[in-house]
Amino acid sequence: MAELIRNRKLSPVELVQAHLNRIDKLNPKINSYVQVDAEGALATARRAEAIVMRNEPLGPLHGVPISIKSAIDVAGMRCEAGTKLRAGHVASDDAPLVTRLRKAGAIILGMTNTPELLMAWETDNLLYGRTNNPWDLSRTAGGSSGGEAAAIASGCSAGGVGSDGGGSIRVPAHFCGICGLKPTPGRIPATGHFPQSVGPFALLGVVGPMARTVADLKILFEVMQGPDIGDPSASPLTVRWPDPNQLKKTRIGYFEDDGRTPVTSETRKAVQRAANALRSAGFEVEPFRPEGLERARQLWWQFFGVAGGMLLRPMICESTTRDREFELSPILKEFNSWVAAEPPHTAQSLLDSWIDRDLVRMQIFEQMEKFPVLLCPVASIPAFHHGERHWQIDGKTVEYLDAWSYCEWFNLLGMPAATVPVSQSAAGMPIGVQIATRPWHEELALEIAEVIEQQCNEGRRRPGI
């Protein structure tokens, strides 16, 4: 789209209007947007068109219409994180990543739906209701960036921004047949995100790009990345794309399951297909599953569940003391019940968890000296029907909290991970795979993901909604 605009083959106004028309047609079915700024987007598009006509320098995203998850500050727009406890909250300033996107020429169409306070792998709340998967409206688009994934997959947005503390970019991307990147904490500033990524939660929570192709992820990543003083994990790295001549020397380890939580046979075949695609492209690909993943899963919950629950408790407790508990969604109440089943952290338990986290990171990173890239499933299953909480796989019951462990490890370990679609289920639902690297090597993960994408053309199908 940006290239067509640069070459004056496409008008930013026409492009934005086409997206607004598609939103008008499809959003009543999928419920991906919670706010659309049609007037503002068209006004920005007219200014973008005038800049083109004056032959002024254009940014890499000039005139491209995007969307933003409604947990990230966009000046003058709703940032409610799907909860009635923040109903009507409007951001006063742009988050740094939004400023960078605007500077690159992107045009913001609106804000997309999330589960309440982002604490679920499906998108539903009492403010705006549930988001439906554009491939099958009876199924979820995932969470917590489900509205964002549905908007992009359905063509209601060219790309955008999600956030991820335990799979919230990668699971919706996998469910909706698009691409997503969970970066290393601090590589893209989480400043301006709610809930705020601070304290132990800053070890897990990130913001990252979502788009229909890996090439688009690369552009968004380059624009959004870079340190910001408001992110406690920030690091002053520059973009470093791998040397194409050296890339093929990268050894890739893959595993089809973690030995604990089974995956569907179709998911297993998707990983095999991606591994074979990389072999065909000249990479050395071998079966390899790091030791320590189960401990990483357990520790992830100590930070995301136990510590995350403590982070949100003051807001939730305030609502219940004011007799506003009825304003909490069933999904959030369910999350609270899981958190309440375990004692809150003491100083000692948090310290022990933090030390154990560093030890398991050392253990896994040492093993990855041999295989700097890991290929594995995104989740146990493709997109599920609304409200489902367990599934039968290989004669075993897979519970809701266990199905996403394939994402949670990499949040705990601080590793970047990209998701790319490669196949589909018998029911016609997309299936993606996950490519993870050691911290600060987003560029390597994206390059490998692009090779898989190019080899697995079926993953580029679009929903027929």
N, C-alpha and C positions, 0 to 999 in steps of 0.2 A: 504493500500500500504506500509506504513512504517513497519507494522508488518511482512508482507511478505519479505521485504528486510532484516529486523533484523534476520529472520529465514532462510535467504539464499534461499528462494523459488522464489525470483524475483530479477532480476538485475536492478540497477538504470539506466544503459545504455539502457536496453531493455524497461524499463518503459518510459524514456524520448523519445526514438525513436518512441514508439507507440503513444505518444502524438503528436510528430512532424508530424507523418504520418497522424494523424487525422486532425491536423491543415491544412496540405496540401490539404486534401480532402474537408473539410467543410468551412474553412475560406473564400474561394471565394464566398460561398453562404451566409454566415451570416455576414461576415466582422466584426468580433469581435476584431481581433488583428490589431494594426497599426504598430507593429514591433515585429518580432520573431528573437531571438538570438539563432538559431539552433546550430551554432558552439560553442558558449559559454556554452549553456546548456549541450551539449554532453561532452565537456571537463570537466565540473563540475561533470557530472554523472560518468565519468571514475575515477575521484578522489574519489568520494563517494564510488564507487565499491571497490577501493583499500583499503579504510578505513575499509570496511566490512571484506575484506579478511584478514586484519591484526588484526582482533578482537579488534579494538579500540572502545572506548565508542561512542555510536551513539545518536544523538539528537532525539527528538520526531518526527521530520519531515524528518529524514535522507532519501535522495533520492527522496522525493516527489516533482513532478513538479507543479509549481504554476504560476499564472499570477498576474500582478499589473496594476491597473488603471493608465492611462498615465497622471495623475495629481500629481503623487507621485514620488519623486526622486529615481531613480535607477542608480547608477554610470554607465556612458557610454551609457545610453539609453535615448530615447526621452521622454521629459516631456513637451508636447506642450499644454495640456488641450484643444485640439480640435480647436485651433485658429490659423489662418494664422499670427496673430500678434506675435506668438511665434514659427513660423515654423522653424524647424531645431534646436530648443533648446535641448541640451543634458545635463543631470545632471552630475555634477562633483563628487558628493558624494551620498552615500546611505542615505535615510531617516532612522532615528533610528529604526523604525519598520522593515524596510528591513534588517538592520544589524541583528536584533533579529531573523528574519526568516532564514537568511543564517546561523547564528550560530546554529539554531535548525536543520540544514541540508537540508532545502528546496532548490530547484533548480528553478531559475526563467527562464521561457520560453520566456516571452516577455511582451509587454505593450498593454493595451486594450483601445478601442475607447470610446470617450465621446462626448457629445454635446459641442458646443463652450463655453468655460469658465464655463462649468458645469451648465449653467443656463436653464435647461429644463428637462422634464420628458420623453424625447425621445432622442435617440442618433443619431445625424446627424450633419455634419459640412462640410465646404468647403475644408478641407484638405484631408479627407479620406472617406467622404460619410456616408451613414446611415448604422446602424447595424440592422440586421433582427432577428426576434425572431426565434429560432430553432424549435419551435412548429408549426409556420406558418410564412413563409417568407414574407407574405404581411402585417405582423403586427410588431410593434416596440418591441424591447427588454427592453424598458424603459430607464430612465436616472436619474441621470447622469452616473451611473455605469452600463450602458447598455451593453457595450462591455464585461465587466467583467462577468456579469450575463450570457450572451449568450455563452461565452467561457466555463464557468463551466457547464452550463446545457447541452451543446452539447458534453461534454467529451473532449474538447480541453484544459482543465486545471483541475487539481484536486481540486483547491480552490484558493482563492486569497484575494485581498484587494480592497475595494471600499471606497467611502467617501459619506457623507450624511449631507446636510444642511436643507433638507426639504422633505426627502423621497428617496434620491438618492441611498441608498443601498436597502431599503425595497421595493420600487416600482419595480425596476428591478428583485429582487428576487421573488416577487409575480408574475410578468408577466412571468417569465421564469421557475417557478416551482422549485426553489432552496431555501436555507435558508440564512438569513443574520442577522447581529447584528449591530444596531446603538448603540454604547456605550454612557455612560455619557461623556460629554466633559472632556478631560484630562485623562481618564482611559487608552486609547491607544493614544500615542503621535501623534499629527497631524503635528509635526515638519517635514519639507520637503514636505509639500503639497502646491500646487498652485491652486487657490489663497490662500494666507496665512491666517490661522485662527487667527486673532488678532482683538483687539477692540471689538465692539459689535458683530461682526460676530463670535468671539470665543465662544459666548454663544450658538451658533447653530451648527456650523460646526464640524464634527468629521470624523475620519477614522475608518473602522471596517472590520471584516472578512466576507467572503461570501464562501459558500460551498454547497455540495449536501446534507449533513446530519447535524443534530445538533451536533452529536458527533465530526464531523470535525470542526464545529464552535468552540467547546469547546477547542480543541487542538490549533487552531489558536489563539483564545483569550488568552489562557494561555501563549503562546509564545510572543504575541505582547504587552500585557498589561504591565503597570508599568510607573512610572513618567519619564519625560524627561524635562530638563531645558528649552528646546525650546518651550514648550507648556505652555501658560499662565494659563491654567486650571488644570495643573497637580496636582495630589494628591498621596501621598506615601502609597497606599493601597496594600495589598497582596491578592492573590486569596483565596476566602472563600466559598467553595461549601457548600450548606445547608446540615444539618444533615438529612439523609433520614427519620429518625424517626419523625422529626419535620416538614418535608416538607408538608405532607398531612394535617397539621393543618392550612396551608395557605388558607385564604379565597380569592376567586376570583370573581370579578365583571365583567360582560360582557354586552355589548350593540351592537345591530345589525346596528344601524345608529345613527347619531348625532342629529336628529331632524331638521336638516337644509338641508343637502345634501343627497339625497336618494342614496341607493345602489341597485345593481341588485338583483333580487330574489335569484340568485345562490350565490351571495356573502353573503346574509342574511343566507342562508341555511348552508354555510360554517362555519359561526360563531356559529350557533346552533349546528352543528356537533362537532366542537371543544369543546364547552361547555359540550355537552353530553359525549364526550370522557373523559373529566376531571372528571365529576361526576362518570362515570363508574370506573375510577381509584381511587375513594375514596375521591375526593376533594369536599369541599363545594363551590358551584358555584351558584350565584344569579344574576338576572338582576340588573344592577347598571350603571348609567351614571353620571359622575361628573358634577356639575354645574361649569360654567366658561370656557367651551371649546370654545365657540364662541368668547369670548374675547381673548382667547389664539390664536385663528386663526388670528384675526385682528392684534394682536401685533406681531405675527410671520412675517407678511408682512412688518411691520415697520422696522424690523431688516433685514430680508432676502432681501426684495424688495427694500425698500427705502435706508437703510444703505448699503446693498450689492451693489446696483447700484452706490452709491457714492464711494464705495471702488474701483469699476472697472472703474469709469468714467475717471480717468486720462489716463489710457491706451487706452480706446476707443476714448477719445477726441484727443489724440495725433495722432491716426490713421486717424481721419477725417480731422484734420488740414493738414495732409500730403497727402490729397486726396487718402486715402486708405480705405474709407468707403465701397468701393465695395468688400473689403476683409472680411466684416462682414457677417455672415450667416443669412438667413432669420429668423431662430429661435432666434438668439441673438437680431436682430433688433426688433422682436416681444416683447421680454423681455424688451428692452429699451423703447419701446412705453408704456408698462404698468408702468414702473418706471416714465417716463416723465409725466404721467397723474397726478402725485401727487408732491407737492412741496418737495424739499430736506429738510432734518432735519436741524433745528436750534439747538443751544445748549439746549434751553428750551424743544423743542419737543422730542429730544433724551432723555433728563433727565426724562421727563414725561413718555415716553414709557418704560424706564428702571425701574422706580418705579412701574408702572402698571404691568410690567412683574413679579416683585418680589411679588406684592400683589396677583396676580392670582395664582402664584405658591403656596403661603401659603394657599390660599383657597382650591386648589385642593389637596395638600398634606394632609391637615387636614381631608378632606373627605376620603382619602385613608388610614387613620388609621384603618378603618373598612375593607377595601378591598385593601391590599397591592399590588395586581396584577390585571391589567386590561386586558381584552380580547376584541378585536374589529376588524373591517375590516382594511385592509391595504389601500384600495382605493375604490372608488365607483364602479369601473369596472375592468374586466380582461384586458389583453393587447389589445390595440386598433390598428386599421389599420393606416398605416403611414399617417401623416398629418391631422388626424381627430382632431376637436377642440370642439365638443359638442356632447352630447348623450341624448337620451330620456329615462328616467327612471320613471316609475309610473306616466306618463303624465306630467312630469316636465323636462325642459331642464337643463342638468348639463353641465356647462361650464368647459373648460380645467383647469382653475386655481382653480376651486372648487373641482375637483374630487380627489385631493390628500390631502385635509385638514386633513384626518384621520392620516396622518403622521406628518403634520406640528406642531400640538400641542406639540408633544413630543420633537421636536427640541427646541421650545420656552421654554418648561418647564425643559429642560436638563435631561430628563428621558431616561434610556436605553430601547430599544424595539427590540425584536427579531421577525423575520418573518419566518413562516414555512408553506409549502404547505399542504392543507388538501383535496382538491377536484378539480373538473374541471367544466368548463362551457359546455353548449350544443354544442358549437363550438370546444370543446376539448382543451380549453386553461386552464392553471393552475389557481387556486385560493388559495391564502394564507390567513392566519390570522396573527394578530399582538398581541404580549404579551408584555406589558409594566409594569415597576416597578418604584419605586422612585429611585432617583439618587444613583449610586454606588452599585446597586444590580443586576448587569449583570448576576451573577451566578444564581440567582433565576429565572430571565426571561428565561435563557437557560434551566434550569431544567424543567420548566413548558412546554416550547416549545418541549422538548424531549418527555415528556409524551404524548402530542398531536400527535407528529410524530409517536410514537409507536402504538397509537390507530387508527390512520387514515392512513393505509397503502397505500391507493390510491394516497396520496400526493407524494409517492416516485416513481411514474411513470417517465419515461424518454422520451424525444422526439424521434421520429422515423426517424429523418433526416439522 
